[in-house]
Amino acid sequence: MTDMIRRAAEDIAAAEYVVALTGAGISVESGIPPFRGKGGIWDRVDPMTFGHIDTFEESPEKVWRVLIRDLKTIIEQAEPNDGHRGLARLEAMGRLSTIITQNVDGLHQAAGNTDVIEFHGNCARQRCMDCGNRLANSAVDISALPPRCGCGGVLRPDWVFFGEAIPEDALRRSGQMAARCDMMLVVGTSAIVQPAAHMPIIAKENGATVIEINPERTPLTGHFSDYLIRGRAGAVMNGILAALEPLMAERSR
Ligand code: APR
C-alpha cells in the first residue's frame, strides 16, 4: 500500500484540479454504518421499502421508526474522522477544489471543506412536507413520530429518498466538476448507485486520473479507476498527507 500512497501523493501534487467523490465508507470510522457490506443498514432494513419516498408518503411514522430516528441520532453524535480531515487538509493546501458527497451526515463541512455538493441531500436538516420549512435537527422533537412542523405538516429528512430526483443544481454542478477535473479521488463508495457512480466515468472520459480509496474493489476497479488503494479512508488519507506535505514544501521553495 505504501508505494500506492506515495504514487497518489505525487499525482495529487502534480494535479491541476482535484475533485473527490465520497460515499458512506468515509464515515464508517465516525461510527456511521455503511449501507452495504459489513454492518450495512440495508442488511436489516429493506431499502426499496423503507428507503423509498412512496413508503414514506404512505406511512411516515413507520419509516421514522424503522430507519430515520436511529440514523439521525447516530449522525448527530458523529464527529469527522481522519478521512474527512485529510480531505479538508487537501483543500487547505490548495490540492482539492470540490467534494461531491453521497453522504447526508454533514461531516465534510464539519471537517472544514467549504465546497461540498450534497448529491443526496442532508439528514442534519428536516423539511416540512406541507410548507417546505427547514428545521435543524436540534429544533425537531421526535418524542412523537412522525415529528411535525408548527404548521402541522409532517417533517422529513432533507435527503433524497429512492424514487426521488437528485437536486438539479447538485447534479449539474457535479457533472461539470467531473468533466473539468484532471483528478478524482473516489473514497468509500461501492460505486453502484446512479447517477453518483457515473461521476468517475465522466472524469475518466475527460482524461482525469481516477484514484479509489476503499478496502474492497468496486465496479470501477480495473475499468475506470487508474488504481485502488486498498485500505480504510482514515489511514490512507493520513499516509497520503504525510507523503504530500514534504512534496508541496519542496515545490514552494
Ligand atoms: N474506508 C473507506 N471505505 C470503506 C470503509 C472505510 N473505513 N469501510 C467501508 N468502506 C467502503 C465499502 O467497501 C463500500 O465500498 O465503503 C463503501 C460503502 O458502500 P455503500 O454502503 O454502498 O455506500 P455508498 O457507496 O455511499 O452508497 C451510495 O446508496 O443507499 C444509497 O443513498 C444511499 O448514498 C447512498 C448510496
Residues whose N, C-alpha, C, O or C-beta is under 5 A from the ligand:
A	BS01	APR	G23 A24 G25 I26 V28 E29 P34 F35 R36 G37 Q102 N103 H120 G188 T189 S190 A191 V193 I213 N214 P215 E216 G231 R232 A233
